[in-house]
Amino acid sequence: MLPDFRLEAYFSRWEFAAKYHLTASDAQTMSLRELLSLADADGLARWDELQLGYTQTYGLPELRSAIASTYANAAAEDVLCFAGASEAIYLAMRTLLGPGDHAVVLTPNYQSAETTPLSVCPVTGVALRPEEDWALDLAAVRAALRPATRVVSVNFPNNPTGTVPDPATWRQLAELCDERGIYLFSDEVYRGLELPPLVPLPQAADLSPTALSLNVMSKAYGLPGLRIGWIVCRDRALLRRLERAKHYTSICNAGPSEVLALIALRAGQRILDRNRQIVAANLPLFDAFFARYSDLFDWQPPCGGCVAFPRYLGTDGVEAMCAELVEQAGVLLLPASIFASALTATPADRFRVGVGRRDPAEALACWAHWLDQRRLSRPFP
């Protein structure tokens, strides 16, 4: 039995109740009208003539082609669409792993990345190194491997830290998995939001014929309401196994969502450029906020993606700070406990903040006022 999903349970309470969602993990979304304004003639015709019937389990063929075009070495036949990334994570781990297998999972992470494989087989966690800017420890990954290891699961740009490994280490990880006959499962949902001079890493499915690259319209593209995700893998026999597993969950995706995702991907570079500009405009505001309260926070902007994981230095602790902030000021953050791992020690003084939504100045001003008033009533740290 799977445990409660801490992040989603917390969001059930606060995501739509808090006035300021300052921990959002997605880039700024857009209206249907805005998205349709980006459509080409074929996309508009598909939208106007849409029939609300069942769709293909693998996904709309044209959508799969558009997804494949974002990879260097993939064809449409290497793409399987899902109802968001969560379905893909769940089915991939349940398909790739059995009771006699073993998995290695990097932490911190999105909770299902470890709880789903843990429901199937033994799992070893390998922690990113906060003392080295959340570096990927390739030696620790190698040491965690066993003869029964079937999967190494990673997420870059990382949620919640925003870190990205150097290209050489990333390629070495893919090579290590290939040498050992291990599936590299790579969550790449924030790819495309890297700010210059950083360039996106090669996608895992481009580096290895057996690696699985996970992506979704929700994060870098800022279109979570579409609920369209995908796995790209050049091992088509494995992809067929995943397609059979999907018959037990969503079966197929929503037709309107597939057409809208096709429109978005055909305009993907413009959408990603827009979202990178939003992040770039926001970061100086967060830099200034955290510099103003440097006695309370240790801030490091994300290398990629639109989330960061700063430290809270106050003596009251990050859990109390986050709870009182949302209850008293309506500013929502995610405290470290949401990202606690059963596999490794996760720093207990961190919280996640999102930098991908437009106009965070009002939320930051509200947070600042709350901190100032709180300091007057009980000085800290």
HELIX and SHEET records of a PDB file:
HELIX    1   1 ARG A    6  TRP A   14  1                                   9    
HELIX    2   2 LEU A   32  LEU A   36  1                                   5    
HELIX    3   3 ALA A   41  ASP A   48  1                                   8    
HELIX    4   4 PRO A   61  ALA A   68  1                                   8    
HELIX    5   5 ALA A   76  ASP A   78  5                                   3    
HELIX    6   6 ALA A   85  LEU A   96  1                                  12    
HELIX    7   7 SER A  112  LEU A  118  1                                   7    
HELIX    8   8 PRO A  130  GLU A  132  5                                   3    
HELIX    9   9 LEU A  138  ALA A  144  1                                   7    
HELIX   10  10 PRO A  167  ARG A  180  1                                  14    
HELIX   11  11 ALA A  204  LEU A  207  1                                   4    
HELIX   12  12 PRO A  224  LEU A  226  5                                   3    
HELIX   13  13 ARG A  236  LYS A  246  1                                  11    
HELIX   14  14 GLY A  255  ARG A  266  1                                  12    
HELIX   15  15 GLY A  268  ARG A  292  1                                  25    
HELIX   16  16 VAL A  318  ALA A  329  1                                  12    
HELIX   17  17 ALA A  336  PHE A  339  5                                   4    
HELIX   18  18 ALA A  361  SER A  377  1                                  17    
SHEET    1   A 2 TYR A  20  HIS A  21  0                                        
SHEET    2   A 2 VAL A 331  LEU A 332  1                                        
SHEET    1   B 7 VAL A  79  PHE A  82  0                                        
SHEET    2   B 7 GLY A 229  VAL A 232 -1                                        
SHEET    3   B 7 LEU A 212  VAL A 216 -1                                        
SHEET    4   B 7 TYR A 183  ASP A 187  1                                        
SHEET    5   B 7 THR A 149  ASN A 155  1                                        
SHEET    6   B 7 HIS A 102  THR A 107  1                                        
SHEET    7   B 7 VAL A 123  ALA A 127  1                                        
SHEET    1   C 2 PHE A 297  ASP A 298  0                                        
SHEET    2   C 2 ARG A 311  TYR A 312 -1                                        
SHEET    1   D 3 VAL A 307  ALA A 308  0                                        
SHEET    2   D 3 PHE A 351  GLY A 354 -1                                        
SHEET    3   D 3 LEU A 334  PRO A 335 -1                                        
END                                                                             
